[in-house]
Amino acid sequence: MNLKSYDYLIVGAGITAIVLAERLCTQKNKNILIVEKRDHIGGNCYDYINKAGVLIHKYGPHYFRTNSEKVLKYLSDFTSWHPFDYEIRAWTEKRFWNFPVNLNTFEQLIEKPSSTAEMEAWLKENRVPIANPKNSEEVILNQVGKELYEKFFLGYTQKQWRCHPTELDKSVCGRIPIRTNRDNRYLNDRFQALPKDGYTEMFNKMISSCGGKLKIILDCNYQKLSSSIRWNHMIYTGPIDCYYKYCFGKLPYRSLRFEHESYTPQEIVGLNNNFYGGYYQPTVQVNYPNDYKFTRIVEIKHATGQDCPNTTIVKEYPDDYSGLNEPYYPVPNTSSKVIFNKYRRLAIKEKNITFLGRLANYKYYNMDQVVALALKYTESK
């Protein structure tokens, strides 16, 4: 029996895997096989045109941002960019609020014009001083105090994570900026944009550059191929606990459920009298910390800049991870760290396997971070 041989088997076809494959093929002259359990490339970054003609992100909004010139230069070889400042509103108490908390939010709270100095004084008076915050509740109370914590953070966190903020690592809420200026952007990174023609188009260009050195098999469990192929090294980007058959127990994840609704321009006018200029809502994302069962509504056309008469909104519901749905967010707490460290000690001992990516490293990486990790790995080979 002639077995097909590859230099690398990469399990998963997300952004980590595609960057690895492109670099290893074009820069290291390696033969690569990617095996993906889903029926498409791109992992959670996958986007496509839906029946309404709207370019949507299937697995929730993926907004690219980075401070890394290296990462930006690399990806720019495969895409041009549509710059966009990602702004969010929060709907609570029957009104839209600026979010993350900034001077505009503060003026909404006190219902009069204000200044940075006045907001800083208010925060100093209302914050709950905690020298070394140990969890997500403490980090926000230490920054903004009880009133703003309960208005924007407590309910949203409980819905999203199905636990109290005191049970979550401080990094969960700590990554959300608090500002005393009028910067309404959700993110602080220097470069913020989306691939002009979408993530999937960018990934296809990366794959095309590999020529005949890359083979991709979709809708397949890599274990089913073990008797028909050989490889010198495996790069595993899936859940590390799954790889080890849950021998130390299952790592906790939060999952999501999406409900899509598409509207014509006429339907939008009927909904809100065209108040938002042909869109369903005022910004790309509206959070619902204290109302409804969904956590947010995303209208991605705000961000993509797509010239399309119709629009699509996505209501995002938190969901328990069952193993049948997708694992989106690692749950950073003390017990999960203990379990992951047991798996990590096994992984370190492996000779011909590398674990790389959000699921394999059980860490909430941004997109630019996983690109940087993949570039660093291939440069070392």
N, C-alpha and C positions, 0 to 999 in steps of 0.2 A: 504493500500500500504506500503510495507516494503522499507524504504529508506536506501541506503548504507551510512554508517557514517564513516567519517575520522577525525582524529585529525587536519590535515592540508590539505588544498587545495593550491597547488602551481601553479600559472598561468605562463606558459612558461617552456621550458625544456632546457634552456641554461646552461652555466657553473654555474651561481648563483644558479639556481634551483636544479641542480644535487648535488652540494655540500650541500645545505640545506637538501635535501632529505636523502642523505647518513648519515649525522650527526644525523638528527632527528630520523631516523630509528634505526641506530646501537647504538647510544649513549643515546637516550632519550626514546627508545622503543615506538615510535609514528607510527601511521598508516598514510600514505601519499598518496595523489592522485596528480599526475602531469597532467595537461592538456595543450597541445601544439597545436597551430594552423597550424604549418608546419607538413610535413610528416616524420620528423626525429628529433632525439635528438641532443643536442649540440649547438643549436643556431647558431651564426655566427662562432663558432669554428669548426663546422662540417667538417670533411674531409672524403674522400672516394677514391676508386680506379676507375679511369675512363676507357673508352674503350681501351685506349692505354696502360693500365697497370700502369699508373702513379698515385701515391698517391697525390691528390691535395686538396687544401683548397677551398671549394666552394665559400666562401664569402670573398675572399682576404686573404693575408698572416696573420697568427696569430702566432707570434713568442713569446714564453714564456720567460719572464725574471723576476727576483726578487732579492731583497736583504733580504727577509724575510726567516729566517731559519724555522720558524713555517709553513709557506705556503709550502715551498719546502718539508719539512718532511711529511706533510700531503699528498700531491699529489704523493710523491714517494712510498707510500703504494700501489698505483694503476698503476704505470708505471715505467719503466726504461727510461733513457734519452739519446738523441743523442745531445751532445754538438755541438754548432756551433756559430761562430761569424758572426752576420748578417751585411754584408757590402753592401753598396749602391754605385752606380755611377750615375752621372747626365749627360745626353746627351744634350749638347748645343754648338753652334758655331762649329758644325760638329766634335765633339770630346767627349770622355768620361772624366769626371772630378771626382776626389775623393769628396765624400760628405757623411756626413756633412763636412763643411769647417774645414780643419786642415792644418798642415804644408805642407803636400803633395799637397793639393789644391793650397796653396800659391806659391809653386814652379812651378806648372803648369801655374799659372797666370803670374809670372815674368819671366818664362822660363829660370831658372837657379837654381842651388842648393842654399839653404838658411838655416837659423837657427831659433830657437824659438825666440831669441832676436830680430832678424831682422823682423820677422813677427809681434811680439808685437809692435815694433816701427811703422811698417806700419799701423797696426790697430789703434794705437793711433793717427796717423796723418790723417787717412781717415775716422774714425768713426764720426758720427754726435752726439755730446754730448747732451743727453737728460736726465735730472736729474731723472724724474719719468715717464718712458714710459707708455703710456695709451692704446696703441693698438699694433697690430702685426707689423705694419710698423715701429713704433717708437722703438720697442724693438730690431729689427734687425739692423736698421740704427745706433742705439746706440752701437751695438756690432761690426759690420763689415763695416759700411759705405754704400754708394750708389752703388758702382760698383758691389760688391758681392751680395747685396740685389737684384739688378735688374737681375743679372745673374742667381741666383738660387731660389729666394723666391717670387718675385713679380708675375711672370707669373704662377708659379705653384699654388700659393694661389688663384689667380683670377680664374683659371680653376676649382680647387677643390671646392671652396666655392661660386663661382659665385658672388663674391663681392670683393671690394678692401680691402687690409689688414688693412687700417685705420678703417674699419667697424667691425673688429674682435677683440675680447679680446686679450690681449698680450700673454695669455697662449697658443694660437694656434701655433704661430711660436716660442714662447719662450721656448717650450719644446724640441726644436732641439738644440743639443749641438754645441758649437763653441770651437774648440781646437787649441792650438798652438804646439801640439806635433804630432807624426805620427800615432796616434790611428785612424784606419780607421773604427772602429766599429760604427754602428749607435747608439748603446745604451751603457750606462755606468754601468748597473747593474752587480753585482758580478756573478750571475748565469744566463747563457743564454743557452737555449737548446730547443728542441722539444721533445714531447713524442716519444719514439723510434718506437712504432707501430702505432702512430697517436692519435689524440684527441678522435676520436670516440671509439677506443679500450679502452682508459683510462676511458671514461665515462661508457662504458658497464661494466667494472669491478666494478666501483663505484655502479652502479645500481644492479649488481648481489649480492653485499654484503648486500643489503637490504632485500633479500629473499622475503617472502610473504607480507612484511609490506609496499611495494611500488607498486602502480599501475600507469601505464602511458597510457594516451590516446592521440594519435597523430591525426593530421589532423582534429582538432575539436576546435570550439569556446567554451570556458568554460561556457559562458552564456546559451548555449543550454542544459547544464546539471543541471541547477539550480533547476529544479523541481524533479530530480531523485536522488539527493545526498544531504547529510548534511555534514557540516564541522564545527569545533570549531573555526578555525582561517584560514584566507586566507593570503598567501604571494604572492603579485602581482609583477611580474618582467617585465611587458609590459609597453608601453607608458602611463605615468600618465594622459596625456590630454585625451587619448582615454577612460580610465577608467571613467573619469568624463564627458564623452560625449561632450568634447570640449566646456564646458560651458563658459570658459574664452577665447576661441579661440584656434587655433591649434599652438602647439609649432613647430618652424622651425627645420628641419633636412636636412642634405645632404644625398643623396643616391648614389649608384654606379651601374654601368652596366659592366658586364664582357664578354669579347670575348676570348674564348679558342681556341688555335691552338696547335695541336700535331704533332710531327715530328719523323721520324725514323732516325737512325744514318746516313743512306745514304742521306736523305734529309738535315740533318744538314751539312754534308760535302759539299753538293751542294750550301748551303746558304752562308757559311763563310769559306769554305776550312778547316773545323775542327780547326779553329784558337783558339776556346775556349775549346778544349779538349772534344768534344762531346756534349757540351752544346750550346744553342742558343745564349747566351749572357755571358759576363764575370763574372757577379755576380748575386745573387738571385734577386736583384731588380735594375732596371734602371729607374730613374726619367726623365721625359721629360718636363721641366718647360716652354720651349719656342717653342717647335716644336710639331706638331700633336695635335689631339683633345684629345687623351688619356693622362693621367697624368703619368702613369708608366707601365712598363712591369715586371711581376713577373714570375720567373722560379723556382718554389718551390723545385724542385729536388736538387738544390744546397744546400738547407737547411736540407732536410729530410735525405739525405745520402742514398736514396733508390737505390738498385741495380736493375736497369731497363734499357734496351737498349734505349727505347724511352724517349722523354721528352715532356713536355707540357708547353707552355707559356700562360699567361693570360694578355691581355691588359685591363687596368682598366680605364673606362670612368666615369667622374663625372656625376651625374644625379639629377634632381630635385625630391624631395620626393612628391609623389602623394597620398600616402595612400594605393596604390596597390602594390608598391615595398617596399623594406625594409628600415627602418630608420637606418642609420649607425652612423652619427655624429651629436650630438647636435650642434647647432650654437650658440656659446657663445658671445652674445652681450647684450647691455643694454635692448632692448625691450624683448628679450627672457627671461632674468632674471626676469623682471617684471611679465610676464605671469606665469612662473614656480612658483614664490613665491606665487601667488594666489592659485595655485593647492596645493602647499606644506602646506599652512595653512589649507586647507580642509583635507589633508591627516593626519595631526597631530591630528585632532579631532576624527579620526576613532578609534573605540574600538577594533574591531576584524580583522583588516586588517593592514598588514605591507607592505610598498612599498620599494623594494630593487633591486638594479641593475642599469645599465647604463641608461636604458629607464625610469625606474620608478623614479630615482633620477635626471634625466636629467643632467648627468655628464659623461665626457669622462674618464671612469675608464680603467686602464690596467687589464689584466686577473688576475694577482696576487692580485690586489686591491679588485676585487669582491670576490675572494676566501677568502681573509682576512675578508671582511665584512660578508660573510656568516658564517664563523667560529665564529666570534665574536657574531653574532646573536644567533646561536645555543648554544653557551656556556652560554648565559644569560638565557636560558629557563630552 
